[in-house]
Amino acid sequence: MFQERISKLHDFLANHELDAVLITSPKHVYYLTGFFTDPHERFMGLIIPAQGEPSLIVPALDREAAAAASFVQTILTHTDTDNPYEILKQALPAGLSKLGIEKSHMTVERFEAMGQVVGAQSYTDVEEPLREMRLIKSADEVARLKKAVQLIEDTLGETLKTFKVGQTEMEIVAELEFQMKRLGADGPSFSTMVLAGEKSALPHGTPGSRQVQEGDLLLFDIGVAADGYVSDITRTFAVGKVSEQLREIYETVLAANEAAIAEVRPGVTFAHLDKTARDLIAARGYGEYFMHRLGHGLGMDVHEYPSVHGQNQETLRPGMVFTIEPGVYVPGVGGVRIEDDVLVTESGVEVLSKFPKQLTVIG
């Protein structure tokens, strides 16, 4: 699997006449070698030359773990007092002229420090082939995504068992994150979001000391990381009896979510999915309250390519995984978002998230 991915990068090297590619993003190092670590401020890089075998430079404290996990045989290390770019220069092909790098990951500071030692004449961005590879998930990646989805759904189910009216948003967050770890996740895949009442109308609100009350909507936007892949789901619940307006908002969002999912199949555009959900919400009088895109790609990152919005005319292909998450947010009243993780199959769609979506009363 890793050799196949590196072979695709070799094709990019050949087409762009590059001498080598340097991968510095920890997630892309993992994607191409099987080894993951967060090196923090220390340098880590995977060198893929046009000719010869790849090599991996890691901090000395990661050598043993890298040798055990990575398929790359040549592991080079540096200590905190070494200049890692001198080691990089030795690992790169002699007479290097053209180097591929991840421009969105490489900081200006690191680029300048590297450039003083490496001395390439030109640099080419290698994000395009990496993005294309990550866009279509393998069977192994889908299995990992399914595991992450199952973990977050189990987490939500266990947390709801402990819910009581009067809890604060942050108390619920704490319970969620405890359950994530207890059930085997590495941790949350993004900042866990629990919003109650009028705060549920904030698409990117921050949990705080607001206590959950009867008549509130309670919104959970949650996900976990596990085995290198992530999940991201949103469910909204009624705390006791809620107003007819809130019920109407909920049914509108649910209808939009289900309508968009029903349109997922190869050949359909992302723009069509967004329009399907947006037109339904607008027809029910809430168009101005749906102010974000319909969804985003999902994989090693919680937000990755593609972006599911009304201007994206790219067509769906089997193996793509993304979210569908319409929402309606009425200031001062409340908001609803219902988010599912979906996989495009050869014939249609597989919804990876299974947690019930009908309006559920808790408390």
N, C-alpha and C positions, 0 to 999 in steps of 0.2 A: 504493500500500500504506500509506504513512504517513498520507496524507490520510484513508483509510478508518478507520484506527485513531483518529485525532483526531476524526473524525465520531462515532464511538461514545462518546467522552468528551463530545462536545457533547450527545448524548442524555442522558447522566448529569447534565450541568449543567442542562439544561432540566427534567428530572424533579425535581431537588432545588433548583431556583430559585437556583442559584449564579451569582455575577457573573463568576467566573473560576476556573480551576484552576492551581495552581502545582506543577510536577513538578520534584523536586530529586534523585531517585535517578539516578545516572549511567546505569544500565542501562535505566531507563524513558525517560530522555532519548534514548538510542540507539534504543530500540524505537519511539519516536514520531517521531524526526527523521532517523535514520541517522547521527548524529554521536555518537562515544564518546570520552570522555576521563575520566581520574581527576583531578578538580580538587584532590584532597587537602583541605587546610583551607579552600581558597578557595570562594566561593559560585558555584554554577551553577544556573540555573533556567529551565525552559520555561514560559512563560505562555500559557495557552489561554483567551482571553476568551469570554464568551457571544456577543458580537458582534464581528466583525472577525477579523483574521488573527493567528496565534500569533507570539510573539517569543521569542528565546532570549538569555539573559544568560550570558556566559562570561567567565572571566578574560581580560585583554587578550592574554596570551601564547597563547591558543587561538583567537583570532579567525580567522586564516587557515585553520586546519584546519576550524573550524566552518563557515565560508562555503563551503568546498569539499565537505564531506560532508553537511551538513544540507539538507533540502528547505525549511526555514524561511528566508524571505527577510530578515527583520528580525533582525539580530545586534547586540546591545548588549554593551558590554564595561566592565570595571572594572579599575583598577590596584590594587596592593597598598596604596595609601594612600587609596583611595576607600571610601566607605560603600556597599556593594553594595545595601543595602536602600533607599537613596534612589533608585537607578536602578530597582530593582524597583517602587517606588511610582509612578514616572513611567510605567512600562510597563503597570501595572494599570489597569483602567477607573476613570474618575473616579467618586467617590462609592461606592467599593467597600464592600459590606456583608458578603456571604457569600463565603468563599474555600474552595476545595477544596484539600487538601494530603495528602501521604502521611504519615500519622501514625506509621507504623512506622519511617520513615526520618528524619523531622524530630526533631532533638535538642531538649531543653528549652532549652539555651543559644541555639540558633539561632532557635527559636520565639519566645523572649522578645525577642531582638534585632530580629527581623522585626516582631513585634507593636508595638513602640514606634514604628516608622516607618509601617508599613502601616495599622494601625488598623482592621482588619476587625472586625465585630461578632460573627461566628461562623465556625467552621471545621468543615468536613465531610471525613471520610476518603474518599479516592478509590481505596483499595486494591481494593475489590470489582470495579469494572469492569475494572481493569487485570489482576487475577487471572483474571477470566473470559476476557478476550482471550487472555492467555498460555496458558490451559489447552488451547485447541484450536490446534494448530500448522498453519501454512500449508504449502504445498508447498515454498516457499523455506526455511522454518525446518526442515522435515524434511530437506531436502538438506544444510543446514549441520550438522545433528545427525549425519547419516550420515558426513559428512566427518570430524567430530570422533571418531566411533567408529572409522572406518578408520585414522585417525592413531594412536589409542592401541593398536589391535591390531597395526599395523605396528611400533610402538614396542616392544611386548611381544615380538613375534617376533624383532626385532633384538637385544634385550637377552638373550633366552634363548640366542642363539648365542654370547654371551660368558660365559655362566654357568660357574662352577667351584665345586666343593665347597671350602669354606674361606673363601669371600667373606663379608664382613659384610653385614648388612642395609643399612647406609648406603652401602656400596660399590655395591650393586645399585641403590639409589635414585639414586645419582649417575649411573650408566649409563643408567637409564631417562630421567632428565631431560635428559641430553645427547642421547639419541636423539629425544626429543620435539621439541627445537629443531631438530635436524639434519633431521628429516623435514618440518618446516614448521609445527608447532604454535606458538601464542603462548606456551605454557607449561603447567604442570599446572593442572588445574581445582580442585584441592584438595591438601592435603598428601599427597604420594605415600607409600603405605603398603606396606612389605615386611616380613613377619613370619615368623620361622622357628621350627620345633619347638614347644615349649610356648607360645611367644609367639603362635602363630597362634590360640590360644584366647582372645585379647584382642580383642574386636570393634573397639575403637578403640585398639589398641596403638600404641606409638611405635617406629619403627625405631631401631636403635642399633648397638652393636658386637658383638652376638651373631653368631657365625660359623655358617654353614649346614653341617650335618653329615649324613652318611649316616643314613637312617631318619627324617629330618625331613619334615614337611609344610612347604611354602613358599607363603605366601599373598601375592598381589599385589592390592591395591585401588588402582586407578589410573584417571586420566582426564586429558584435555587440554581446553584452550580453543582455539577456532579460529573466526574470523569471527563472533565474538559468541556462539557456542553451545558447549556442553560435552558431554563423554562421561564415563561412570563405569561401569567394569566390574571384576569381581573374578574371578580364577582362582586355583585352588590346585593345586599340583603335588606329586608324590612325589619326594623326593631319594633315589634308589636304592630299595632294598627297604624298605617300611614295614610296620608291624604289621597284623594282620588287623583289629584294632579301628579303626585309622585308615582302612583300606579300607572297612569297614562304614559308618563315619561319612560318608565321601565318597559312597558309593553312595546313602545316605539323603538327603543334601542334593541330589545330582543328581536323584534321583527327585522330590523336592519342587519343585525348580526347574522341571522339565519338566511336572509335573502342573499347577502354577499357570499356566504359559504356555499350556497346552492349553485352559484355561478362559477365556482372554482373548477377549472379543468384546463388541460393543455390547449394553447392557442388563444385563450382569452387574455385581454390586456389587464394590467394592474389598474389602469384608468377606469376600465369598465367596472371592476369590483368596487372601487371608491364611489363611482357614480351611482351604482346600484343602491348602496347603503345611504348615500347622501340624498338622493332623490326621494327615497322613502321617508326619511326623517323630515325633509322639507315639506313633503305632501301632508304631513301630520302637524305642520305648523311650528316645528322646532329647528328649522334649517340654520338659523343664526346662532344656535347654541351648540352646533357641532363644528368646532373650529380647528380640528387637527386632522392629519391624514388618517386613513383607515387602518394602516398597520405598517409593519417593518419586518425585515428579514431577521431570522433567528438561527443561532448555531453556536459557535464558540463565544460569540458576543451577543448580548441581549438586544442590541441595535446594530444590525449589519445590513449590507445590501441584500435585497432591493428595498426601495421605499415605495410603499403602496399608496400612491396619491393620484389625483385626477389628471396629472400631466405625464405620467409614466406610461408610454405606449409600448413598453416591452411586453412580450407575450409570456405566459406561464409555460413552464417546462416541467416534466416529471422530475422529482427530486428536490424541487424548491420547497423551503419551509419558511413560513412567515406568520405573522399575527393578523387577525381580523378583530378590530377593537373599536367599533363605533361608540360614540358617547354623546349625551345631551347634558349640558351644565347650565342650570338656570341660577344666576346669582341670587343669593339670599334665600333660595328655596331648597336646592339640592341638585345632585347630579347622579347619573348612572353611566357606567361603562361596563361592557361585557366583552371580554377578550378571550379568544381561543387561539391555539397554536395549530396550524394546518399544514399538511403535506400534500403537494400536488402528485397524483399518481398517474399512471398511463391512461386511465379511463376517467379520472375525476379528482376526488379529494378524499383524504383521510383526516378526520379531525383527531388530533393527538390528545387534546384536552377533553376529559369526560365529565368533569364536575357538573352537576345539574345546573340548568340555567333558568328554569321557571322561578318566578319570584317566591322566595322562601322567607318565612317569618321566623326570626330568632328572638331569644330573650323571654 
